[in-house]
Amino acid sequence: MRFTQNLRFHFGQIDFSAKQQFVPKHNKVLEEDIKRLENFLLSKPKTLVLTGAGISTESGIPDYRSEGVGLYARTNHKPIQYIEFLKSADVRQRYWARNFVGWTKFSATEPNAVHQTLARFEREERIQGVVTQNVDRLHIKAGSRNVVEIHGSGYVVECLSCDYRIDRHNYQDILNSMNPALRDSAVDMIRPDGDVEIPVEHIKSFKVPACPKCNGNMKPEIIFFGDNVPKTRVDKIAEMIYNSDGLLVLGSSLLVFSGYRMVLQSKDLNLPVTIVNIGPTRADHLADIKLDAKCGDVIPKLFNYKS
């Protein structure tokens, strides 16, 4: 079967074009809760913010674990494992084929009111900066400057064998030239890392360019499951925590240890921790304040901000 231009993949009868499709059911926010968080930030002007996939769901990017609407709840998808990517040419081919098709939609995603408000808070020196578990670069698009992408970014591609690096948009151009049959495809759903489902026959014919410098294998600058966060990044985050006066967690279940570790480090320093997330998190028992709420219903309303 020929992969024709403008082919669209359909997933049941769900309209994935609606950004709120990926936001799980949530409670109404009380004004007193917004005031509590506002007071927290007023008293802690060096607050460090940790964000997870729950803030990007409002931009149309699904998370993994949310009940009913998360990726795990809707599909049998399993995230790619680092060791599999290293060892298997077939796995690398499958990853790049699906990432290639999803890239145009993924990279066109725009920041929402939460990202924009956090960027404004940084300019107003209400927060120290942002550490994000997301690879979508929406904080930087929104204007945040002091951002650490703990799991890397999908916007950079690097060689596994040498120091060659290339912008993801430029790498897309190369992929376009080598895979013209897939070039103009369109999709309805993207995953948190930009991956999409495509037919197996199109994966098998997909061509992946090697590193132009050493002929090695190329990989996005994303920390895949089973890989380790670079020590320099871990040390940088620890320094930010040390120089903060509190931690605000937004939209993360904290089930991934890289985020949970930040809560543990903060509590070791006797720093207060506030969490805003729909549903329980791994660190609820450590939180000084926990709001079970959608971040978009809380953060843009702080300090009388109108989105």
QUITA-V751201 format. One record per pair of residues at least 6 apart in sequence whose ideal C-beta (glycine too) atoms are under 6 Angstrom apart, sorted by the first residue. I is the first residue (numbers start at 1). J is the second residue. D is the distance in whole Angstrom. If there is no record, write none. Layout:
i=(I,I)
j=(J,J)
d=(D,D)
This chain:
i=(3,3,3,5,6,7,8,9,11,16,16,19,22,22,22,23,24,24,24,24,24,26,26,27,29,29,29,33,34,34,36,38,40,41,41,44,44,46,46,46,47,47,47,48,48,48,48,49,49,49,50,50,50,50,51,51,51,52,52,52,53,53,54,54,54,55,55,55,55,56,56,57,58,58,59,59,61,61,61,62,63,64,64,64,65,65,71,71,79,80,80,81,81,82,82,82,83,84,85,85,85,93,93,94,96,97,97,98,98,98,99,99,100,101,101,101,101,102,102,102,102,102,103,103,105,106,106,111,111,111,113,113,113,114,114,114,115,115,115,116,117,117,117,118,119,119,119,121,122,128,129,130,130,130,131,131,131,132,132,133,133,133,135,135,135,135,135,137,137,139,140,148,148,150,151,152,152,152,153,154,154,154,155,156,157,157,157,157,157,158,158,159,159,159,160,160,160,161,161,162,162,164,164,174,176,178,179,179,187,190,211,223,229,241,241,246,246,247,247,248,249,250,250,251,251,252,253,254,254,254,254,255,260,263,263,263,266,267,272,273,273,273,274,275,275,275,276,276,276,276,278,284,300)
j=(181,182,202,184,186,185,186,187,189,188,189,60,57,62,69,57,66,67,68,69,278,278,294,292,293,297,298,291,298,301,289,302,274,47,126,245,246,128,244,245,127,246,248,128,240,244,247,127,130,248,131,249,259,262,132,250,251,133,251,252,63,192,63,251,277,114,250,251,295,134,136,63,112,296,109,112,109,136,192,71,70,70,71,72,72,253,77,191,225,95,224,225,226,224,226,227,226,91,91,92,224,206,208,203,208,203,206,195,196,198,194,195,175,185,187,196,198,187,190,194,195,196,172,194,190,190,194,138,141,142,296,300,307,295,296,299,138,139,142,142,299,300,305,130,142,143,144,127,144,244,146,139,144,147,148,150,237,139,149,150,151,259,151,153,154,193,222,153,155,147,147,236,237,258,223,221,222,223,221,194,220,222,168,221,166,168,171,218,220,165,221,211,216,218,216,217,219,214,216,213,214,211,213,209,183,207,206,207,196,196,218,229,258,265,266,271,272,266,273,274,275,276,295,277,295,259,281,260,281,282,283,282,282,273,283,286,273,286,288,286,287,288,289,281,287,290,291,293,295,298,294,290,307)
d=(5,6,5,4,6,5,5,5,6,5,5,4,4,4,5,5,4,6,6,5,5,5,5,6,5,5,6,5,6,5,6,5,5,6,6,5,4,5,5,4,5,5,5,5,5,4,5,5,5,5,5,5,6,5,5,5,6,5,5,3,3,5,6,2,6,5,5,4,5,6,6,6,5,5,5,5,6,6,6,5,5,5,5,6,6,6,6,6,5,6,5,5,5,4,4,4,6,5,6,6,6,6,6,5,5,5,4,5,5,6,6,6,5,5,6,5,5,6,5,5,6,4,6,6,5,5,4,4,5,4,6,4,4,5,5,5,5,6,4,5,5,5,6,6,4,4,4,5,6,5,3,5,5,5,5,6,6,6,6,6,6,6,6,5,5,6,5,6,5,5,6,6,6,5,4,4,5,5,6,5,5,6,5,4,5,6,5,5,6,5,5,4,5,6,6,5,5,5,3,5,4,5,4,5,5,4,6,6,5,6,6,6,5,5,6,5,5,4,5,5,4,5,5,6,5,5,5,5,5,4,5,5,5,6,4,6,5,6,4,6,5,6,4,6,5,5,5,6,5,5,6,5,4)
